[in-house]
Structure formats: C-alpha cells, structure tokens
Amino acid sequence: MSEMKPDSVETEERLLEKEQDVPVEDNDKAYEDSDKAYEDGDKAYEDDDKAYEERKAARQERRRRQKRKRRNRRIVGGILVTAVAAIGVGVGFYGDEIQTFFKEQQVKISQLTASNKKEEKKETAENTKKAEEAGKEETKETEQTSAKVEETPAPEDNQETMTKEEKKIYKRAKLYSQQYNYNKAIKILKESSYYETNSRFQHAVEVYQKKKDSCVSWPIDQVTHVFYHTLIADTSKAFDGDYKAADYDQVMTTIDEFNKITQSMYDKGYVMVNIYDLAKVDENGNMSAGEILLPPGKVPFVLSQDDVCYYHYMDGDGFATKLVVDEDGKIRNEYVNDDGSVSVGDYDMVPLIDRFVEEHPDFSYRGAKGIVALTGYNGILGYRTDISYETRPDDLDQNKVDWLNSHPDFNLDTEREEAKKVAQAMKEEGWVFASHTWGHLNVSQISLERLQADTQKFKENVDPLIGGTDIIIFAFGADLTGVEDYSGDKFEYLKNQGYNYYCNVDSSKYYVQLRDRYFRMGRRNLDGYRMYYNPDLLTDLFDASAVFDPARPVPVPPMGQN
Ligand SMILES: [Zn+2]
C-alpha cells in the first residue's frame, strides 16, 4: 500500500504546519513590476537582427509625430471654443433673427466639432493601425531577415551568399542566443572562418553583445521550484470512481491543466533553469552560489516530476506506460489503448516540455529542462529494470508477479538497455535525474539502517542506468530536518554517498537554502489539491480557476481521509 501513496499525501498537514514556520514573503509587487518590465522589454528581444537602437529611434519618431498631431488638434479645438464663446456673448444683444443666425452657426460649429472629433477618431484609428503595422513590420522584418538568411545574400554585400555551412552556424548561434547563452552564440560566430567576410555574422554579434549587456544576475534565493506527478492523459479512466481516484484527484495534474499552466508561465516570462545553475559543487563536495543571467522581465524557475516510473498500480488508469525514443531521436510516450494496441505520442511531462521548447526555445535557459525523480522498486521510466524481477524472491509484490506472468519474454538486460538508452537521450535533451529513494520511503520516519539499505539498492539498480546522481528529492515531501540546517547521521550518510542537492515539498514561493555542504530547495505541488484549496498560492504562476479541469470530481477530497 505504501506504493500507492504518492508524495505529499500524508504530509500535507505537516507541511501546512511548516508553512507557518517558513515566512511566505509578499513578492506579488515584485512580480507585477517584472511583468511590466517583461512587456516593455519583450519587443526589444523578439527581433535579433534589427538593432535595438534603430527600432527605438523609429518608435520615438512615431511618438513625436503623434504628439505633433495632438498639439495641432488642440490648437484647432481652442479656436472653436473661442468662436462659440463670442457667439454666446452676442446672443443677449440681438433679436430672434439674430438668434436664429447664431443657432445656425452653433449647429455648424457643433457639426464642425463633431467632424473634428470624427477626424480625430479616424486619426486615432489610423495611428493604432500604424502602430499595429509597425509591430507587424517588426515581426515581418525578423521573418524576412531569417528568410533572407536562408535564401538570399544580405543587401549590403551581394557578393556574398550564405553557404549551407554558414546558415548552419548562424542558426546554431541564433538558438544559443534565444536560450540566453550569448557568450556561446558570439563565440561560434566569431570563431568561424566566415566571420571576417560575412557582415550578417558581424551584425548578429553586435546584437547578441547588446542583449548580453542587458542581462541581470537573478538572486538564487528567489527562484521558485514547481513539480508534478505523472500527468493524467485520460480523465475518464483516472476518475472512474475506483479506490485510487481520490488520490489522483489530489496529487495528479491532467494534461490539459499542465498545458495551460505551461503556457501561462511562459506568457509571464518564466524560464526553466537547471538546479545545477543555482549552486555549484566542487570536487570536495563544497557548495557555492551559481549564477543565472537573464534579460529584464524573465523569471527563472526549476521544474521537476516525481515517480517517473509508470508503476504497475497505474495500469489502465489513463496514464502513459513508458518513455521511448522515436525514430527521429525524440522522447515520446507509449500509451496502451483499451484494445491493447499501443499509441506513441506526447502523453506526459517530459515529451510535452520537449515539444513546448521546440516551439518556444526561450522557455529554456541554456537548454535546461527539468529534474526527473525516480524510485527503483518497479524499475524506471516504464522499464522493469529492478533485479527483483529476475530473482523473484518469495515475497515479491503481487503486481510484479502478475506482470511477470503476463510477460513471459521478460529479460532484465533488455529492459535495462532500453531504459539506459532513453535516459541517455533525455540527458542530451537537458533533463537531469534525481533519486526519490528506491522504495519511496519517508526519510523522516525510517531508521538510518533502512535508509542505508535503500540507498544501496538505488545505487545498484538505478544509478548505472542514469549515470548516477547527486540530487535527492525526498518521497512524501519529507525532509531530514525542519527549516534549521541539516545535521545528524542521515545527512552525514547521504552526503557521504555523494548527495549534494536536496528537495522537499513546500508551498512557499521560495524556499532555498545554500550551505557549505548542501543546497536545499522546497518545491510547490501544482496539483488538484493545491488548485482547489489554495488557488491564491498560485497566482504568480497561473489563474487556477482558468486551469482547473472540469473533468475532476469535486470537492477534491481533503487530505488524510482516503
Ligand atoms: Zn513520490
């Protein structure tokens, strides 16, 4: 049954207690400010070929023109007001005839005023249209420029055509710059043998240098960390009323919800960063602060996903069944349909994020993706890689026995080879792996001996497949200590086993602890429970009311009752 309980279920109350210990800072204002800065800065960054100054000058000129027009209108308006006043004064002195005359004049004047207003409206509309066109032009310019890069020589040097090789280098540099790695973008352009003769390369270097200069170092203790469990691909199966439905309703997130959250975070300027960028570790295990350099308005965050093992208990409940690498080298999921046929697609977080970053490279800081936390008892990534599937001890879990009975061709080496291949491909895509303990254990409740035995199982069964890890994401959202610094046997043991990065679950916006020997980070659960009971804790990321999946049974069950 312990397998059934995903993270944070049993610890919710404890976490709520802890939340009171950890001050939740009011940073909404800071976020609003940075949102505004993002909007202001956005235009400047989307185009990387036209120099920032040129566009700024064009914008200023447009503004000056509008200002001049407004001033001219004010002058015309002033003359009209004077005329109306003069006519008004005259009314008292003359008879009906004259009043009629004045009435006619006033009608004319009001018509004139109306037409002037109309004119003004037309002008405003025109200005809006012009502004829109200018915006479009900027986009078009970008498109044209990149199209130009593809097909035609730059206008100022028509002697020169971008060769296939040049285009390749230019594209690589552009991707580096989109992902905020301006140094690398500049380096590969400057180091190429084409740099001296290709004015497009030279121009790009200037632009990247300006962007680099605009970046600011983000305080690493103000980086938020969000996490998910396996995403629900088919809500009718997950919420079918069986004994697991309540758990899924609390701690899982649907694919629809996930996609909306991701889009919202992207729109707000969030950028995925690697936990290894926040803190560095030297060969002696000593930690020091890392550095995140982002343009104004961009906000770093860390992403993780727990239990990416596709446990037996989830079979038939509307979840993906494993991660695979497709023929193009992309990470995908397998999903088993009702009739037993297998679909390959993007049915969980890893491929969904990969696809999103393909579309929006600037959602990833220097190619970073998230942390994938693994247990070992059912294998990893949907592969049955644990030694117990081969040794079949007498006390083997019933669901493993059942699975083995229905898979007579099971071969441990094959499973491990497959898992290793997928893990390698994921690492190349920017994903990193963490231990979630081999047996999904609550570190605050188990003995040191149990922790030691469990860690060794992880090191034997999982580490060889993922190339080892020094990150541990505790199961059940548990932790070694409260907010006070780590100490004691369990920490000394884990540190000695090479773990440097530690994560718990915490609903604070930021919970970051950098000490000489470890880096600790709290993570926020973006799941049914949080969205239903604490939507106010999520407003910096997304609007829960717009995200919450109508397919969820409500009320989401309170913790501790199922
Ligand atoms: Zn877990």
Boltz pocket constraint, residues with backbone or C-beta under 6 A from the ligand:
constraints:
  - pocket:
      binder: B
      contacts: [[A, 5], [A, 6], [A, 7], [A, 306], [A, 307], [A, 436], [A, 440], [A, 474], [A, 475], [A, 476]]
      max_distance: 6.0
